[in-house]
Amino acid sequence: MRLNLLFSIIVGLVFSFESAWGSRLSVSGNKLIFNGVNFAWKFYGYDFGNGQYAANSKTTFEQWLKEVATYGGNSVRVWLHVEGDNTPSYDAYGYIIAPDRTGTLIPDMKLFLDTAKANNILVIFVLWNGALLRNQNSVNLFWDNSKLQSYIDKALTPMVKALAGHPALGAWEIINEPEGLVYNNKPDANSCFNTVPIANSGAGWDGKWIPMKQIQAFINWQAAAIKVADPGALVTVGTWSQYSQTDAFSDTRNYYSDACLFAAGGKSLGKLDFYQIHTYATFSASAPFKILASNYGLNKPLVIGEFSSSCSGGMTIQQMYNYAYSNRYQGAWGWQYAGGYCSDSRATQDLGMQQLKGKNTTSGLVNFPII
Ligand SMILES: *[C@@H]1O[C@H](CO)[C@@H](O)[C@H](O)[C@H]1NC(C)=O
């Protein structure tokens, strides 16, 4: 969502983001609570671009958006380039030359947004997947600034400009779980780049050994480019756990603070608007379903971006959505409509969203028209 003056004049509702401490996403002064699911894909990496949307995903995604709306959902998190096998379009040297080869990527995204709008659903587009990144061209974007800049110039900026102001565009997520890529337990004199505090967290499971500073710069540059192309856009990152998203505990660190992203990439616009934590399995004492969002001591809203009752250590899906709503989180996106490891069934996720359908209390507003 974004500041939309026309919207505000006509219907008196306005999405806004207030950047002060205790900031919140809001709709006409009411805190907006994301109630939704991850799709996250229909055909992993091949949902958008090069004609894939029409061929693979459109019919299914349109049905799923209707289903989300039926059960009171207001948002979906969907993955775009994923590992980089289908989009963006790389040349033989690993530079990006276009969003995709055949020119359907942006129109595909717009079609998806149009259907989302018709169902009063906000879309969070996730650009990259750090949990698994096997395409060497995509890995190289963390190591070569000129390649990263080619992505920004030839794919990201055109995409963001073309979709700027679409009422169903909820946010851009730079990368899912970048901690898979990180060089863990690497000392650094600058606390922003030092991964020793999270040495025992499990981060670095991809075995790519990318220093945290390069991951932060990757995020900082793309976030800044999005803000330049569309100053009203919201930007986030999907961290795999609380370990990399808060300074509140001895074995955690907030690597995505404004100061750390700037220290790594040098772009003052390259900040996140809201934070996002994923959580699975046996929850440790500092995990999202164990404590209030405010216990993380963050100066930005916090969404629980992935979770499931099947990997929750015993909570029901109803308990999970209710917990997020009642404990100061900015919302919850269950994992995931396409199914698979640690996923709940669509029917289970629907029961979760249904818990929050129509809610409008001091905890926040869930359903509202997107115009
Ligand atoms: C939500 O509740 C507030 C406060 O009671 C009210 O002013 C507002 O109109 C409600 N919004 C919707 C969309 O129902």
PDBQT file of the ligand as one rigid body, heavy atoms in Angstrom, charges set to zero:
ROOT
HETATM    1  C1  LIG A 401     -13.035   0.474  12.278  1.00  0.00    +0.000 C 
HETATM    2  O1  LIG A 401     -13.332   0.956  13.565  1.00  0.00    +0.000 OA
HETATM    3  C2  LIG A 401     -13.148   2.361  13.700  1.00  0.00    +0.000 C 
HETATM    4  C3  LIG A 401     -13.290   2.715  15.163  1.00  0.00    +0.000 C 
HETATM    5  O2  LIG A 401     -14.422   2.133  15.725  1.00  0.00    +0.000 OA
HETATM    6  C4  LIG A 401     -14.125   3.081  12.793  1.00  0.00    +0.000 C 
HETATM    7  O3  LIG A 401     -13.962   4.472  12.917  1.00  0.00    +0.000 OA
HETATM    8  C5  LIG A 401     -13.875   2.661  11.364  1.00  0.00    +0.000 C 
HETATM    9  O4  LIG A 401     -14.816   3.233  10.500  1.00  0.00    +0.000 OA
HETATM   10  C6  LIG A 401     -13.895   1.155  11.220  1.00  0.00    +0.000 C 
HETATM   11  N1  LIG A 401     -13.437   0.844   9.872  1.00  0.00    +0.000 N 
HETATM   12  C7  LIG A 401     -13.996  -0.071   9.101  1.00  0.00    +0.000 C 
HETATM   13  C8  LIG A 401     -13.457  -0.202   7.715  1.00  0.00    +0.000 C 
HETATM   14  O5  LIG A 401     -14.917  -0.774   9.476  1.00  0.00    +0.000 OA
ENDROOT
TORSDOF 0
